Amino acid sequence: MKLRVGIAGYGLAGRGFHAPILSATNFEVTAVLTNNEVRKRHAKEDFPAAKILSTIEDLCAQDLDLVVIASGNQVHLSQALAAIKAGIPTVVDKPMGINVAQTQEILNASMSAGVPVTTYFNRKWDSDTLTLKRVIRDGHIGRIIRMDSRFERFRPKLNPQSWRENNLPQDGGGLLLDLAPHLISTAIDCFGRAELKSASIRSVRGGADDDCVLVLIHDSGVESILSASAVVGSPGPRLRVIGSEGAFVVNDLDPQEALLRAGKAPKDGAWEENTSSTAFIHRGETVEEFKSDPGNYSHFYSLVHDAIVHKTPMPIGSEEILNVAQIIDQARKINSHG
């Protein structure tokens, strides 16, 4: 059963990450909100039958089963509230709100109106995260002690065209709101609820925060050290998880982002391309390759489809969404580099 979806925002997130995955999982993009002429053209090229609209109210006035908010972080709150008020189930790209207060306001509105809402923590369906969960479940490296998880890049020059790289945190900019939510959400998914132990948040290039290190302690006792940075000349492994009987290591990023950027997309909820990361288990000098699970972001929207049609829970619940937002707010408060 195809459901009708409207996408608010048609830049990198809307066009690159949401539209192709939605199209692969029983959603039909019938409306797009954008005021950018280039993006209007892109939307018409991609979905010739879709209506191109200029306000969130116009988008919500369409006959939609789902609204996906893929616009700038600074309008997530207003657009999410408009969609909920219109009675339409809503997916908000991460972060749901730019702070705990905004996040709580959206979740409260959802609860009061009885309209389901969730956020796009799609990295939980990366190959590395799915494989790690199997490693934990089957005890391949014993009792887990610590995880190092990172999205590290080397982009020493600011991109003047990028609001993410230049906006102040209160206007939605910076890596603490861009990549850290993925790191935090996957850590919580693997090891349970967490509290922040320490945080370092810097602006090295003179724009928004571009170098963040967070240390979390999970209720399970596992420690997660999370790094999101644009200024690392020698990026570390994507994941290194230390257990009492070995270490699980994935060096490279899940293939799906590169495939999506290259214009590839899943078909009928499945990738034809290889979406498995190369994973290893290290035991001192002994290193063996470990068969990894293929990544698939389609699972997120399949669960959203089920939630709308069968009234099952949305893929990311309010407790997890709030825990991520709380950790980000706490990191700003305790950070000594400001």
N, C-alpha and C positions, 0 to 999 in steps of 0.2 A: 504493500500500500504506500503510494508516494504521498509525502507530506509537502505542503507549500511553505517555503522559507523566504524570509526577507533578510538581507544582510545590510547592516549599517556600517558604512566604511568599506572602501574597495581598494585599499593600498596593499602593502605587503601581507598583512594579516588576512584581510578579507579575500583578496584575489589569490594569494599564494598558498595560504594554509587552510582556510575554511571552505571556500567554494569547491575546490576539487574533491575534498573529502566528503562534503555534503552530497555532491552529485554521485558519489560512489556508494552511498548508503541510503537509498530510497528517499532522498529529498529532492525537490524541484525548486531551483532558485527562480522565484517569480517576481521579486522586487529587490532593488538595490538603492540605498541612500548614499549619494555623494554629490558634492557641489564642485568637484574638481573636473575640469573639462577632459583631461587625459583619462581619468578614471571612468568618467561617463562613457567614453569611447571604448575603453577596455570592457566594461560591463556589457555594452551592446554587442561587442564582438563575441564575448563568451556566452551570453544568454540573450539572443536576439528578441525573444518574446517577453523578456522581463521588463517591468516598468522601472524607469529611472526617476527617483524622487529626491526632493531637496530638503525635507524636514522629517524628523522622527515621527511627528504626528501623522504626516501623509503615509509614511511607511506602515504605521500601526493601523491605519484605516483600511489597508488592503485585507483581503481574506486570507490570513496567514495562520499556519499551525505552529510556527516557530519564528522567533526573531533572534538573529545572531549579531551581537554588538562587537564589531571588529574595528572600531574607530579609535581616536586618540584617548589615552587614559583619562584625560581631564573631563571628558563627557560621558564616561561610563555610568556614573551615578544618574545623571539626568535622563539619559537614554534608557537605562534599565528600568527606572521608575515609570517612564512613559509606556514602555512595553508591558510591564506588570499591570499598570492601571488599565491598559486596553485588554487585559485578560489573556495575553499571549505568552505561552512558555518561552523562556529566554535563556540563551547561552551568552555569557559575557566573557570576552577574551581576558586572559590574565593581565594585570590583577583585577579582581572584580571592582574594588574601589581603591583609591590611592592611599587610604588609611583604614584603620579599624572602624572608625565612626561611619564612613561611607559604606563600607562592607556590611556593617550591621544594619544600616538603614535599608539597603537593598534586600537583605535576608528577612528583615521584619516586614517589609512591604509584601514580599513573596508569601510569607506565612499568613499575614492578615487577609490577603486577597485570595489565598488558596491557589496561587499560580506558581508552578514550579520554576525554579531558577538554578543555574549551576554555572561553573566557570571552567575555562578551557585549560586544564592541567594535562595537556595531551602527552607530555613526556613520560607519563606513567605507562604509555604504550610504546615507548622506545624499546628496541631489542635488548639494550643493556639492562634496563629496569626489569623487564619481564624475565630475563635470564637470571638476574640476581635473586629474584623472588623464588625461583626454582632451586637455586643454590642454597638459599636459606632453608627452604622447606625440606629439602632432602639431606641437609646436613653435610654437604660436600666439603666445607672448610671448618666444620666444628661450630663452636659457640662464637657468634659475631661479637667483636670488640669495638671496631671502629670502621667508619667509611669516610674516604676522601672522595668527594664528588665535585666536578668542576666543569664550567663552561668558560674556557680561557681562550682568548684570541689575541692577535697582535695587530692593532690598528692605531699606531702612534699619533696619527693626525685626526683631529675632529672632523666630522662630516657636517659642514655648515647647513646642509639641507635637512638634517635629521633632528626632529623635535625630541626624540628619545635621548640624543647625545647632548642637547643644549638646554632643554627646559629644566627649571628648578623642580625639586621633588614635589612641591605643592601643586605644580602644573603637570605632574605625571612623568617627569623625565628621570633618567638614570637607570643603572643596571640593577639596583636594589628592587625596583619595580618591574624590570624587564625580564632578566634571567633568574634572579634569586627565587621568585615564586616557584619556578620549575624545580630548582634544586631542593627547596624546602618541602614541596608537596611530594616529590618522589621519596625523599628521606622518611617522611611521615608514613607514606604508603608502605614502605619496607619495614620500618622499625617501630611504628606507633607514635602516639602523641609526644611532643617534644617541648622543651623550654630552651630559651637562648642562654648560653653560658657567657659568650663574649662576641664582640663584633668590631670590625675595622672597616670603615667606609670612607673612601678617599675620592677626590677629583684630581687626577694626575694631569689631565690634558687641559684643565681650565674650564671645562663645561660641566655637564651633569656628572654625578658620581659614576666612576668607570672602573673602580677596583674595590671589590667587596669580599671580605672573608667573614663567615659566620660559623660559630661553633655551637652545636646543639647537643643537649643531653636528652635522650629519649627515656620515657618511662620504663622501657625494657632494659635500660642500662647502657645501650649502645651510644657511642659518641659519633656525631656526624660533623665533619669539617667541610664546609661548602665554600667554593671560590667562584665568583663571577667577575671576569676582568677583560678589559679591552687592551691591556698594556703588558701582556706577558709574552716576551720574545721567545720563550721556550715553554709552550703549554705542556702541562702534565697530563697523565692519563685521564680519560673521561671518568673512569671509576677505578678505585683501588679499595677493596673491602678486606679488612684484616680479620681472620678468624683464628681460633685456638689451634687449628690443624692445617692452616694454609691461607693463601690470599687469592681473591678473585680479581682479575684485572681486565679492563676493556680500555684500549688506548684511544680509539677514534669515536667520533660522533656517529650516532645512529644514521643510516643512509637516507632516511625519508626526507629530511629537510633538503638535501642536495637534489634528490629526485624531483621534489615539488618545485624547487627553484628552476630546474631544467625543463619544467613544463610537463613532467610525467604525473600520472595520477592512478590511484587504484581503480579497478573495475569491479562492480558488483561486490564491493566490500573486501576485495583481495588485491594485493600487489602481484603483478606479473614479474616485476624485477626482484632481485635479491635484497631483502631488507634486514638481513641478519648481521649484527656486529661480529667482529672476530674477538673471541674471549679466551682467556687463559686462566689456569689455576697454577699458582706458584707454590712450591714447597721447598724453600731454600734454593738450591741449584737445580732442582727438578722443576721443569716447566712443561705443562701439557696443554694443548689446545682443548677447549671445552665447547661442545656443541651448543650454540646459542639459539634462542627462540626468535623468530622473525618479528620485527616491529610492525605495528599496524594501527595508525590513528583512526581508521574506520571504526574500530571497536567503540571509541568514545561516542560517535554519532549513532551507532547501532543501539547503544544503551539509551541515548536521548530519544531515539525513535520509539523504543520500547516503553520509555517513561510516558510519552505522549499518548501512545495507542493503548497500552495495557495498564497505565497508572502505576508502573513500577518506580522505584527510586531513581532519581537522576544519578549520573555516574560519579559525581563529586558532591558529597554531602556538606551541610552547613557547618558541622563541627570542624571538618578539615579545612574548609575555606577560611573560617575564623582563626584557627590555629596558625595558619600561614600569615594572615594579616597581622595578628598579634605579635608574631616574631619579627616581622618587618618593622612595625611601629617601635617595638622594644629596641631593635638594632639602632634606629635613629636616635633614641633617647640616650642609650649608654655609649654610643660611639664617641670616641675621643678625638677623631680627626675631623668631624663635622662637615 
